[in-house]
Amino acid sequence: MKEFFIRHTKKIKVRDEDLKDLWDKDKIAIHFPGEGDEDSKSLNPEDYKKPSEKGAIKCLLELAKDGGYVWAESRIDKNAKIGFVEPGTKIKLYENARWSDNPEKIARLKTLQLKKEKVKHVKPYELIPIKASRPRNLTICRWKTASGKIANLVEGRKNPHEWNNLTTAQQEIACAEFLRTHNLSDYPKLKYLLLPPGRTLEDIDIFGIDYKGNYIYAQVTFYTKDKCEDKIKKLKKYAGKKNKLIFFCNCDKKEFDEENRIFFIPVNLVESWLKKNPEYKRKLFEGLQIN
């Protein structure tokens, strides 16, 4: 079943006490007022002009119709919540709220009820790897990269200790740690990172130097090598005399492509390395569970 993310930030111009009332009742809500002097009650996306409003209404309708697992955050609580919206749940208007900058004006929020017996609270220090991969800058949206993790947590299942179940950021940092400690002859060995792994550069996941002072540029993907032509092409842009290019992917064996000067490393080698470092592996997967 689909997974969703919703947040109530300072951008929602509703009083804190109103958001707290909804939060205490395990309701998720959006406040997109539309045009005019009064907040719109409409659930038709075409009645809203702004793309952000259209998208939010469509997403709320999808969640109400199909149901789904939800990660919710609100500015009034340091803890997040995860829970479940049953398929066919009715969207209800909450009309007891007031605008934060104009308490005389009614704020109409569109709400969905989380199934109370399945709601769980997430403390700030829990599920950090999942939290780090949250969607950005949206009030409500599908969370496709959650990949079943929220569903497992809500249903009381442990997230499996499998490579594919690690978040993208965890896979990237594990590959960086592998580059520090591997025993592959003639392959670059990472000495220092020069930027945080992941989102810093569009085409590069790991940027650092080896023990000879050469720059390391590495890309990490779960795709098979034959489906990575575009990614390989982008990595080739960083070729240079003192640059070492490394490509982690779902390939059969490690090899050096002399023509393109790229070292290919199968991700299953990193998986095998993790098994030989049980403490590190355990800590990686502990981050995917609620304590």
Secondary structure, 3 states (H helix, E strand, C coil): CCEEEEEECCCCCECHHHHHHHHHCCEEEECCCCCCCCCCCCCCHHHCCCHHHHHHHHHHHHHHHHCEEEEEEECCCCCEEEEEECCCCCCEEEEEEEECCEEEEEEEEEEEECCHHHCEEECCCCCHHHHHCCCCCCCEEECHHHCCHHHHHHCCCCCCCCHHHCCHHHHHHHHHHHHHHCCCCCCCCEEEECCCCCCCCCCCCEEEEECCCCEEEEEEEEEEHHHCHHHHHHHHCCCCCCEEEEEEEECCCCEEECCCCEEEEEHHHHHHHHHCCHHHHHHHHHCCCCC
